[in-house]
Amino acid sequence: MEGDLNVLFVGLMFATFVVLLLSGYPVAWVLAGTGVIFAVTGEILNAQGIPVDADFRSLGLVVNRIYGTMSNYGLVPLPLFVFMGHMLDRSGIAGDLLRAMQALMGRLPGGLALAVTLLGVVLAASTGIIGASIALLGTLALPAMLEDGYQPELAVGTVAAAGCLGILIPPSIMLVLMSDPMQLSVGDLFMGAVFPGLLLAALYLGYLIIRCRLQPHLAPPHSDPSGSEGAGSAALGGVIRALLPPLGLIFVVLGSIFFGIVSPSEAAGVGALGASLLAVARRRLDRRIVREVSQATARTTSFIFAIFLGATCFSVVLRELGGDEVIESAITALPFGPSGIVVCLMALVFLLGFFLDWIEITLIVLPLVEPITQSLGIDKLWFTMLVAVCLQTSFLTPPVGFALFYLKGVAPPGIELGHIYRGIVPFVLLQLLGLAALFVWPELVTWLPAVAF
């Protein structure tokens, strides 16, 4: 009887969370409020002689969990990488690089789309801030692509997909956040994400090259083709000069982690300092920039940690109700082997990505499925990377795809949500193709960390 009541409470808890989430309340308050509501309800039922595991003691456990979260040294890189990303965005490096790449590749069919994708890789490896990347690409590249006659769907789809690469390619704040619930080191996750991130970028580039060759009218070359060999050499030199500073910072930050010179926390500090020095070298650093970057970093970090604390309250009460055992028994009872269960979990994450942000999925789903991966003998690094690639789609799938709203906010007049929704479809399919490749060839994830150590 008690077990059946707990199962009922677990179902009601998830249903309450979904209803409150759709009401428009902030996610952090919805998570924490749902936990408090069911802890109080459990206390009332216990007082009436109806045995329920959740009660006020559950909320007492939340305090210890929150203290453990806030004192977790492994989360120190998160605000530092956020600071690095915002500082690089304000330094103007990305804008100069885009203009140089436009001059070099703009005369090719689809050349500007390829330049945007390559710049997305550089931004991903140097900033990792999705909003900043999409805002920059949408402000600088999208008007130029439309002016050159690009199909609106192809232009906005390229910008949205390229801007989202930063959530996967290290240094990624998503991977930093995933390290705690999956009990993995940030360095392992960073190394495991290198090939998956480059694979997605290669799929984007291959798709753009093939489609622009088959349908050149969708992405015509630059309207001003007047360029000589000398102009091409000058453009190449401009790309090299604009590319060296961010590449140097990427090598210092990621190279120091991969070669074991410093910890991820120390490397994040070096990255924040390096981004500030690059801004000084370009004479872009003043009191106003420091204040704005610090405020943006504080807002982003506070938003993430507020959800972190709300999810802690939700998960503690859920575990007290036996929710992890209910979910584990339901999943392991599926008539599939470990591979089939992984496919089912990826399908669940993909569907949740239509309605939840990656932070909620990471903090709610991963702690629940981590014991399942252990019991089934599934490689945790490989599984975590599958989830990370699957979460790429959560930025592009409506109705809660944040990349779509970022892009709509900076898009030129005439770009409607319909253009954006149609434009992201091929890139979501490419992401699922990349996910399938990682599922078939786990070595794409596990090889680099194995060789490094």
PyMOL commands that set and color helices and strands:
alter all, ss='L'
color gray80, all
select helices_A, chain A and resi 2-22+27-47+56-70+73-75+77-91+93-105+111-126+130-147+152-167+173-179+186-214+216-218+229-258+264-281+287-320+323-332+338-352+358-376+380-395+402-410+417-440+443-452
alter helices_A, ss='H'
color red, helices_A
deselect
rebuild
show_as cartoon
